[in-house]
Amino acid sequence: MNSNPVAIVTGGARGIGEAAVRKFSELGYAVAVLDVNRVLGEALAQELQAHGKPAAFYACDVADAVSLDQLAAEIEKKMGSASVLVTSAALIPNTESIMEMDLEAHDRMWRVNYHGTVHACRSFGRQMIAAKGGGSIVTLGSINSVLPLPLPAYNPGKAAIARLTQLLASELGRHGIRVNSVAPTYVMTPQLQARIDAGQRDLAKMMQSHALDFLPTPADIADAMAFLCSPSARAVTGILLPVDSGWMASATYMTYAGGVPWDA
Ligand SMILES: NC(=O)c1ccc[n+]([C@@H]2O[C@H](COP(=O)([O-])OP(=O)(O)OC[C@H]3O[C@@H](n4cnc5c(N)ncnc54)[C@H](O)[C@@H]3O)[C@@H](O)[C@H]2O)c1
C-alpha cells in the first residue's frame, strides 16, 4: 500500500479543487480526485502519476451518500485512510429570483453543495475516527457564507456549510480532527472568465468591492487550505478563513453614502 499521507479532494477535476489536488500532491500526499467529470479527473491523475506522484481518479457524485460511503472504503483499501479531506464539489449558479427559480434545480444544488459536503465529511470523517490518526477537513465556503447575494440555493447553502463546519469541528475535535472552511471571493478560474465573457459577471463591479486590486487565483485558495491542514494551524478549528482580497472588509465600506476618504 501507498506510504504517503492521503488527501481526498471532491470536485478535484478542475478549478479550486484542481489547485488543491496539485498543492497536496506537491506537499507529498497521495491524492484521490473525486469528481463527476471523468475526462478532466483522469487526465489530472494521469499527469501527476507521470511525474511519479501517487494519485488516482474516482468517479463520484457527492449527492449520493451510499456510493460515497462505498467509495471511501474502496479508497481506504487501495490508498490508505484519509488524513485530509477538501470538499470542493459544487454547482455554481447565476443570478436568480426566488419567485421564478426552477425548484428542481434549486433542490439539486442543495443536494450537491450542502448535502454533498455532509456526505463527504461523514464518509471520510468516520474513516479518520476509526484510523485514530487525527486529520484535517477543509470545506468550501464563500463570501456567500456571510452576506446575502441573489443566488437563492447557493447563498444560503454556503451559510449552512459555515455552520456545519462549526458543528463538525465541535464533534470531531476530541478525535484530533480539525474542520475549517475557506471563504473565497470571486476566484479567477477559467469558468469565471467564461462567465465574465458571457456577460454573467461584471468585472468592473466586482473590483469596486475589494480592498486589493486583484482577485485570488485557485492557487491562493489552495495555499490557505495547505496552511489550515498544516501543523502551523494545530490550534485552529471551526473557523471561516476569508481568502477574499479584502471583500468582507470593504464590501459595505465602499457603498457608504458619504463616499470614501480618497479620490475615486
Ligand atoms: N470560483 C469562485 O469564484 C468561487 C468563489 C467562492 C467559492 N467557490 C467554491 O469553490 C468550490 C469550487 O469552485 P470552482 O470555481 O472550482 O468550481 P468548478 O465548477 O470549476 O469546479 C467544481 C467541480 O466540482 C465538480 N462537481 C460538480 N458536481 C459534482 C457532484 N455532484 N459530485 C462530484 N463532483 C461534482 C465539477 O465537475 C467540477 O470539477 C465550490 O464549492 C464553490 O462554491 C468558488
The ligand as an SDF file (V2000), in Angstrom:
LIG
                    3D

 44 48  0  0  0  0  0  0  0  0999 V2000
  -14.8140   30.1890   -8.3360 N   0  0  0  0  0  0  0  0  0  0  0  0
  -15.2170   31.0610   -7.4360 C   0  0  0  0  0  0  0  0  0  0  0  0
  -15.2510   32.2710   -7.6950 O   0  0  0  0  0  0  0  0  0  0  0  0
  -15.6180   30.5910   -6.0660 C   0  0  0  0  0  0  0  0  0  0  0  0
  -15.7780   31.5480   -5.0490 C   0  0  0  0  0  0  0  0  0  0  0  0
  -16.1320   31.1330   -3.7770 C   0  0  0  0  0  0  0  0  0  0  0  0
  -16.3320   29.7850   -3.5170 C   0  0  0  0  0  0  0  0  0  0  0  0
  -16.1770   28.8850   -4.5210 N   0  0  0  0  0  0  0  0  0  0  0  0
  -16.4060   27.4850   -4.1890 C   0  0  0  0  0  0  0  0  0  0  0  0
  -15.2570   26.7300   -4.5000 O   0  0  0  0  0  0  0  0  0  0  0  0
  -15.6170   25.4200   -4.9020 C   0  0  0  0  0  0  0  0  0  0  0  0
  -15.0360   25.1030   -6.2660 C   0  0  0  0  0  0  0  0  0  0  0  0
  -15.4740   26.0860   -7.1880 O   0  0  0  0  0  0  0  0  0  0  0  0
  -14.8030   26.1860   -8.6310 P   0  0  0  0  0  0  0  0  0  0  0  0
  -14.8480   27.5900   -9.0290 O   0  0  0  0  0  0  0  0  0  0  0  0
  -13.5300   25.4490   -8.6420 O   0  0  0  0  0  0  0  0  0  0  0  0
  -15.9290   25.3970   -9.4750 O   0  0  0  0  0  0  0  0  0  0  0  0
  -15.7790   24.4640  -10.7600 P   0  0  0  0  0  0  0  0  0  0  0  0
  -17.1200   24.3950  -11.3650 O   0  0  0  0  0  0  0  0  0  0  0  0
  -14.6250   24.8750  -11.6040 O   0  0  0  0  0  0  0  0  0  0  0  0
  -15.3970   23.0470  -10.1140 O   0  0  0  0  0  0  0  0  0  0  0  0
  -16.3200   22.2960   -9.4050 C   0  0  0  0  0  0  0  0  0  0  0  0
  -16.0020   20.8200   -9.6160 C   0  0  0  0  0  0  0  0  0  0  0  0
  -16.9980   20.0670   -8.9210 O   0  0  0  0  0  0  0  0  0  0  0  0
  -17.4030   19.0000   -9.7570 C   0  0  0  0  0  0  0  0  0  0  0  0
  -18.7500   18.5750   -9.3950 N   0  0  0  0  0  0  0  0  0  0  0  0
  -19.9340   19.2180   -9.6460 C   0  0  0  0  0  0  0  0  0  0  0  0
  -20.9700   18.4930   -9.1920 N   0  0  0  0  0  0  0  0  0  0  0  0
  -20.4500   17.3760   -8.6300 C   0  0  0  0  0  0  0  0  0  0  0  0
  -21.0080   16.2460   -7.9840 C   0  0  0  0  0  0  0  0  0  0  0  0
  -22.3260   16.1110   -7.8590 N   0  0  0  0  0  0  0  0  0  0  0  0
  -20.1730   15.2930   -7.4890 N   0  0  0  0  0  0  0  0  0  0  0  0
  -18.8360   15.4040   -7.6520 C   0  0  0  0  0  0  0  0  0  0  0  0
  -18.2400   16.4430   -8.2820 N   0  0  0  0  0  0  0  0  0  0  0  0
  -19.0390   17.4220   -8.7490 C   0  0  0  0  0  0  0  0  0  0  0  0
  -17.3440   19.5640  -11.1810 C   0  0  0  0  0  0  0  0  0  0  0  0
  -17.2940   18.5520  -12.1440 O   0  0  0  0  0  0  0  0  0  0  0  0
  -16.0630   20.3960  -11.0850 C   0  0  0  0  0  0  0  0  0  0  0  0
  -14.9280   19.6380  -11.4330 O   0  0  0  0  0  0  0  0  0  0  0  0
  -17.1550   25.3920   -4.8700 C   0  0  0  0  0  0  0  0  0  0  0  0
  -17.5650   24.8830   -3.6210 O   0  0  0  0  0  0  0  0  0  0  0  0
  -17.5230   26.8400   -4.9920 C   0  0  0  0  0  0  0  0  0  0  0  0
  -18.7690   27.0930   -4.4300 O   0  0  0  0  0  0  0  0  0  0  0  0
  -15.8290   29.2440   -5.7870 C   0  0  0  0  0  0  0  0  0  0  0  0
  1  2  1  0
  2  3  2  0
  2  4  1  0
  4  5  1  0
  4 44  2  0
  5  6  2  0
  6  7  1  0
  7  8  2  0
  8  9  1  0
  8 44  1  0
  9 10  1  0
  9 42  1  0
 10 11  1  0
 11 12  1  0
 11 40  1  0
 12 13  1  0
 13 14  1  0
 14 15  2  0
 14 16  1  0
 14 17  1  0
 17 18  1  0
 18 19  2  0
 18 20  1  0
 18 21  1  0
 21 22  1  0
 22 23  1  0
 23 24  1  0
 23 38  1  0
 24 25  1  0
 25 26  1  0
 25 36  1  0
 26 27  1  0
 26 35  1  0
 27 28  2  0
 28 29  1  0
 29 30  1  0
 29 35  2  0
 30 31  1  0
 30 32  2  0
 32 33  1  0
 33 34  2  0
 34 35  1  0
 36 37  1  0
 36 38  1  0
 38 39  1  0
 40 41  1  0
 40 42  1  0
 42 43  1  0
M  CHG  2   8   1  16  -1
M  END
$$$$
